[in-house]
Amino acid sequence: MLAFPGIFRGALDARAKTINQKMKMDAALALSKCVKKPRIDRILPPPLKKSNAMKVANAVKRAAIKSRA
């Protein structure tokens, strides 16, 4: 739920034919950066915050473009 929209948006924007490991790792890293001060009771970003999906999409797009180069 957290990564799904961003991963596919980024892959579509980059016109990627596959989703590789680097794209998934960069998506996870982007999600982790969405939580500014993680605590034991708050380690996940808000699932419905649209800016989080866009951060993931941008990270996935960058990784997809890099993997083509």
N, C-alpha and C positions, 0 to 999 in steps of 0.2 A: 504494500500500500504506500509506503514512503518513497520507494525508489521507482516504482513502475512508470508513472507518467513521465518523469524526467528522463529515464533511460530511453524510452521509446521516442520522446520528442527530440532528444539529442541525436539519436540514430537516424531518425527521419530527416532532420535538418542537415545532417552530414551526408545523407544518401548512402548510409552504410548498408552493405548487403548482409553482414553478420554482426553480432554483438560479441566482442571478444573479452578476454579476461581483463585487459587493461581498462576497457570501458567500464566494466563492472567495478573494478577497484577504484577508479576515479569517481564513480558515482557514490560509492561508500564513503570515500574521503570527503567529498562535497557535503554529504549528509552529516557527517560527523562535525563539520565546521559550522553547521546550522545551529548547534547548541553552544552558546557562548560560555556558560559556566556549568558544565555537567556536574551533577550530584548523583548520589546513589538512587534518589527517587526521581531524577530527571536526566535521563541519558539519551532520550529520543527527541527529535524535533517535533513540533506540532504537525500532525499529519495533513491538515487541511490548509496550511499556509502556502499559498501559491508561489511565493518567492523561493521556497525551498525546492520546489519542482524545477523552477527555472535555473537555479544554481546547479542542480544535478544535470539538467539538460545541457547547459553550457560546458560542464566538465566532460560529459560523454561526447559531445560534438568535437571538442578539442582533441580528445583521445582518439576518436575515429579518424579525424583528419591527419593526425600525427602518424597513425599506423599505416596510412596510405602512402605517406611520403617516403 
